[in-house]
């Protein structure tokens, strides 16, 4: 199953197709390509699929998705895979 997960943008570097950000996924921080969401700013929540932010969403929606992931056990599985 493919899953797009929301995360909060902590920092942004680069421009255009080289635009990347550090994104927090409920305590897990990853580098994400932000080229598809040029409007995203630090503090915004973005929906990420395979390392690319594909849309911007509001904090309420992101929090609700994290709650659903916790309920089905997926968020814990993601956290366990981290080194």
N, C-alpha and C positions, 0 to 999 in steps of 0.2 A: 504494500500500500504506500502510495506517495502522500506526503503530508507537508503542508505549508504551516509554519509556526510563527507566531508573532514574537517580536523582540523589541527592546527599547534601544534606540541609537544613543550611544555614549560619546562617540567622537567621529569626525569625518575628515578624510584626507583625499587629496587628488581632485581631478576634474573630469567631466565628461565620462568616457568609458573606463577611465582609470579611477573613478570615484569609489572609494571604499569606506566602510565604517566599522567601528567596533560596536557590536550589538549584544545586549544582555538578554538571554533567554531564561528568565527565572533563576538567575544565579550563574548560569553558564555563559561566558563571553566568547564570541567568535567574530572573526573578520568576515564581512559580507560585502558583496559587490552592490553598490547603490546606483549604478548607471541607469536602471529602469525607473528610478524614482528621484528625479532631479529636484523635486520639491521637498524631499525629506530633509529635516533639520535635526540637530541634536535635541534629544528629549522626545522626539516623535516615536511612535510605534510603527514598525513595518512588518509586513507579512513576508517571510523568507521561505523560498523553496530551492533546494540544492545549491545554496550559497549565494543566491540572488534575491534581493528584495524586489518583490513584484507589485506591492501596493503599500499605501500608508493607511493605517487604521487608528481609530481613537482608543484611548486608554481603557475605557469601559469595556469595549469589545475584546481587547487584548487580555484583560483580567479574566473575563468570562471564558475565553479559550483556555487559558492556563488552568482554570478550575475544572473544565471538562477533561483536560489531559490528565490532571491529578486523579479524577474520578475513575478514568479507565486505565490508570496505571502507566500511561505512556511517558509522562514527565519524569517519573522515577527511573524508568528504563533509559531515558536519554542521559540523566545525571549519572547513572551507574557506568555508562560507556566512557565517560571522560577520564583521562589519565590523572 
